Amino acid sequence: MNLNQRAWAAAQAIVDQPEQFQAIVTQSRCGVQILDLGVNATGGGEAGLKMAEVCLAGLGEVRFTPGQLPGVPLDVLVQTDQPVIACMGSQYAGWKVQQGDYFAMASGAMRACADKEPLIAELGFAESAEVAVGVLETAQIPPDEVCAELAKQCSVEPQQLRLLVARTASRAGHVQIVARSVETALHKLHELRFDLRKIVRAEGTAPLPPLSANDVQGIGRTNDAILYGGQVTLWVEANDDEIASIGPQIPSSSSPAYGTPFEKILRDAKFDFYQIDPMLFSPAQVTFIPTKTNKRHVFGKTSEELLRESFGV
């Protein structure tokens, strides 16, 4: 399956009906198609759901469900029967785009055709494609020189590159980040050398925080939604002993940095993510279900207190 072709098809709905998603669709001077869902555009919840679906290369379902936290109306639910390729091959935000004064965190299927990250090579997800699709978490519309460079990195003509953009503090930005509950669990497992091929299905939920006043608060609240409110279930081809060994290491509570709202952690680290314990970035609770026995193994728990402190509810 070609991730970029799937993502291109998933994003076509925005191009066809931008008003439905409160989006602004434009082209850069070099011809790259820019789908603004939350920089200058209003965007919204539906735009965020579609953005998350594109991030997963159309290999997962993303929708709202009633919120479990009092005062927070909605949770974001993600379900996929192709969790590894959808989350690691496409959704993971593993590409830092920095050129001059421009900065963005890039995710989406274009990572597979750019093949810039060790993760893509390690998992064998590199692909060549006639089209490429990326998702940029950024406060600015990418300038033409950035668009041209991204097309070059993806080995496609500029007219064959689609970029979905939204700032963290936008509604769409909130939704697409909170939709990464499963992704964080899989990345943590990969870092701990668990064989991701054993994961055959995944489901995750996390609360959608109130809209943030600025991007820093947005980064804090959306991370806290997963760190302290994320609940992920993984169906795995693994035995009980293997699950018992790896399970306690997966929830965010396994990190010494656990227990503080993420905005404060980020400020204390002077906005340097590399100073933050990487083992913190995972859901609050992870449930493993071995396919042979269907026995549930639950590790970690959510924290209503920390969520309320972060969300201000």
Secondary structure, 3 states (H helix, E strand, C coil): CCHHHHHHHHHHHHHHCHHHHCCEEEECCCCCEEEEEECCCCCCHHHHHHHHHHHCCCCCEEEEEECCCCCCCEEEEEEECCHHHHHHHHHCCCEEEEECCEEEEEECCHHHHHCCCHHHHHHCCCCCCCCEEEEEECCCCCCHHHHHHHHHHCCCCHHHEEEEEECCCCHHHHHHHHCCHHHHHHHHHHHCCCCHHHEEEEEEEEECCCCCCCHHHHHHHHHHHHHCCCEEEEEECCCHHHHHHHHHHCCHHHCCCCCCCHHHHHHHCCCCHHHCCHHHCCCCEEEEEECCCCCCEEEECCCHHHHHHHHCC
